[in-house]
């Protein structure tokens, strides 16, 4: 194995299998698409979730947004995107302010109130640590005890970590996770691998995490 590959393995450690990304509709929502005056469906997306969804230009962009636009075209629907942080979008969805939410992971508890589509993307959840403060070997969730662990607020694996007695600090975005890790506010962060990597590079912290 090449040295660079070995270094990468020390930076990103898998803590879970892949998770589902899907569109979903809130069953309790009063949404009735055919009854909406303009047939517009309001779709919540995470605005800082590159490369899947982001809103830092003239409009929403990203892989997930491209998929959504193709769905709208094939179904002859009009999608209006509303971007925000994951906590903002998720809370708005639960309040019934959005018709559809993108990029939500499936869980049995959520499925009691949310109607999920079939997944169109599988993503991996990883640990990231600062190479200037390397972690010991992490093989199970309980190995995270005694460490300061950063997560995005309302993420689906929060309860599993808390059940194991892991000390958590919640942030509103992956970008905030990367900053917290780089400045030593947490020892390790948990999040989607591609997005963690993207923001580590984008914030010029690639050699520190």
Secondary structure, DSSP 8 states (H G I E B T S, - for coil): --HHHHHHHHHEEE-S--EEEEEEEETTS---GGGSTT-EEEEEEETEETTTEE-SSSS-BSHHHHHHHHHHHHHT-EEEEEEE-HHHHHHHHHTT--SEEEEE---HHHHTTEEE---SEEE-EEEEE-GGG------SGGGGTTSEEEEETT-TTHHHHHHTT-EEEEESSHHHHHHHHHTTS-SEEEEEHHHHHHHHHHTT-TTT-
